[in-house]
């Protein structure tokens, strides 16, 4: 697979993603408030937080699907809101791996990966085929092009979705819960691919997940979304030393704490985030 030039040092490159005092609202309810952070270009950023904390909402705002009620969002040097044509052009530079895999069940693996190229380019058929083969090879599935999604294991389907997310060579890739439903072996394979491709292609990757220990092992930068705010912004080592009770409860998997086990104990307005 052709590789991009090494990324500029993070202190010399502008951030890939900037949230500045952002408030995100859905159905009249504030999901995140006063959210400010920067995602370093070339880094692998992991976004952690309890279920329902607003991690996926943050991703929708980053792709321009959800406009902020306050504050500003800048992605790859473009600031929202954007005109329709500019927004579509920006989205072609953002790869997204959806929760689950989002493969089209009536198309074989090859055509699922080729779809963005067919929609957004006019490449000759031999070039298109070569690019799809390269991306499938990068995720270890070069010989799986003729299979249908129903013939794939969960881990294989996720890897096909990853190949599709990368087929337009986007500089920024957003992953929404990439480990959901995967066994430990498949999870390890997917995380290894995310880390390896981020380095070899000079990508900026944002991984939204609640799988703490597995994702921290590959992270350069960590954000924790909790209690309607950005509760932490720093390195994995700094997170390990964090003493915030809410963040510690999440990291340690404690059944009771600032997020109570007993729903009736939610006197501070918080509801249990546990099943």
Residue pairs with C-beta under 8 A, 6 or more apart in sequence:
1 134
1 135
1 137
1 138
1 200
1 201
2 134
3 200
3 201
3 202
4 169
4 201
4 202
5 202
6 202
7 13
7 41
7 42
7 202
8 41
8 42
10 40
10 41
10 42
10 43
13 40
13 41
13 42
14 41
14 77
15 38
15 39
15 40
15 41
15 74
16 39
16 40
16 41
16 42
16 75
16 76
16 171
16 172
16 204
17 38
17 39
17 62
17 73
17 74
17 75
17 76
17 172
17 204
17 206
18 37
18 38
18 39
18 72
18 73
18 74
18 75
19 35
19 36
19 37
19 38
19 58
19 61
19 71
19 72
19 73
20 36
20 71
20 72
20 73
20 74
21 34
21 35
21 36
21 70
21 71
21 72
22 32
22 34
22 35
22 36
22 61
22 68
22 70
22 71
22 72
22 73
23 30
23 32
23 33
23 34
23 35
23 68
23 69
23 70
23 71
24 30
24 31
24 32
24 33
24 35
24 54
24 57
24 58
24 61
24 66
24 68
24 69
25 31
25 69
26 57
26 66
30 69
30 228
31 54
31 57
31 228
32 54
32 57
32 58
32 225
32 228
32 229
32 230
33 228
33 229
34 71
34 229
35 58
35 71
35 229
35 230
36 71
36 230
37 223
37 230
37 233
39 45
39 204
39 206
39 221
40 204
40 220
40 221
41 204
42 202
42 203
42 204
43 204
43 205
43 220
43 221
44 194
44 195
44 198
44 205
44 207
44 218
44 219
44 220
44 221
45 204
45 205
45 206
45 207
45 219
45 220
45 221
45 222
45 223
46 206
46 207
46 209
46 215
46 216
46 218
46 219
46 221
46 222
46 223
47 55
47 58
47 206
47 207
47 208
47 209
47 222
47 223
47 224
47 225
48 55
48 209
48 210
48 212
48 215
48 222
48 223
48 224
48 225
48 250
49 55
49 210
49 224
49 225
49 226
49 231
49 250
50 210
50 226
50 250
50 259
50 273
51 210
51 273
51 274
51 275
52 273
53 225
53 226
53 227
53 228
53 273
54 225
54 228
55 208
55 209
55 210
55 225
56 99
56 176
56 177
56 208
57 66
58 208
58 225
59 96
59 174
59 176
59 206
59 208
60 66
61 67
61 68
61 73
62 73
62 75
62 94
62 174
62 206
63 91
63 94
63 96
63 174
64 75
64 80
64 81
64 82
64 87
64 90
64 91
67 80
67 81
68 80
72 79
72 80
73 79
73 80
74 80
75 90
75 94
75 172
76 90
76 93
76 94
76 171
76 172
78 86
78 90
82 90
92 120
92 168
92 170
93 168
93 170
93 171
93 172
94 170
94 172
94 173
94 174
95 165
95 166
95 168
95 170
95 172
95 173
95 174
96 165
96 173
96 174
96 175
96 176
97 158
97 161
97 162
97 165
97 173
97 174
97 175
97 176
97 178
98 161
98 176
99 176
99 177
99 180
100 180
100 181
101 149
101 154
101 157
101 158
101 160
101 161
102 161
103 109
103 112
103 149
103 157
103 160
103 161
103 164
104 111
104 112
104 115
104 149
105 148
105 149
105 150
107 115
107 148
107 149
108 145
108 146
108 147
108 148
109 136
109 141
109 144
109 145
109 146
109 147
109 148
109 149
109 152
109 160
110 132
110 136
110 145
110 146
112 149
112 160
112 161
112 164
113 132
113 135
113 136
113 145
113 160
113 163
113 164
113 167
114 128
114 129
114 132
114 167
115 164
116 164
116 167
116 168
117 123
117 128
117 131
117 132
117 167
117 168
118 128
120 168
121 128
121 168
123 131
131 167
132 145
132 163
132 167
133 142
133 145
135 163
135 164
135 166
135 167
136 142
136 144
136 145
136 160
136 163
138 163
138 166
138 193
138 197
139 159
139 160
139 162
139 163
139 193
140 159
140 189
140 193
141 156
141 159
141 160
141 163
144 152
144 156
144 160
149 157
149 160
152 160
153 186
154 181
154 182
154 183
154 186
155 182
155 183
155 185
155 186
155 187
155 189
155 190
158 178
158 182
158 186
158 190
159 189
159 190
159 193
162 178
162 190
162 193
162 194
162 197
165 173
166 173
166 197
166 201
169 201
170 203
171 202
171 203
171 204
172 203
172 204
172 205
172 206
173 198
173 203
173 204
173 205
173 206
174 205
174 206
174 208
175 194
175 205
175 206
175 207
175 208
175 209
176 208
177 208
177 209
177 210
178 190
178 191
178 194
178 207
178 209
179 187
179 190
179 191
179 209
179 211
179 214
179 215
182 190
187 211
187 214
188 214
191 214
191 215
191 217
191 218
192 218
194 205
194 207
194 218
195 218
197 203
198 204
198 205
207 215
207 218
207 219
209 215
212 250
212 251
216 222
216 236
216 239
219 236
220 235
221 234
221 235
222 232
222 233
222 234
222 235
222 236
222 238
222 239
223 230
223 232
223 233
224 230
224 231
224 232
224 233
224 239
224 247
224 250
225 231
226 246
226 247
226 250
227 246
227 258
227 270
231 244
231 246
231 247
232 238
232 239
232 242
232 244
232 247
239 247
239 251
242 248
242 251
245 257
245 258
246 257
246 258
246 259
248 254
248 257
249 256
249 257
249 258
249 259
250 259
255 261
255 274
256 262
258 268
258 270
259 270
259 272
259 273
259 274
260 266
260 270
260 272
261 272
261 274
262 272
263 271
263 272
266 272
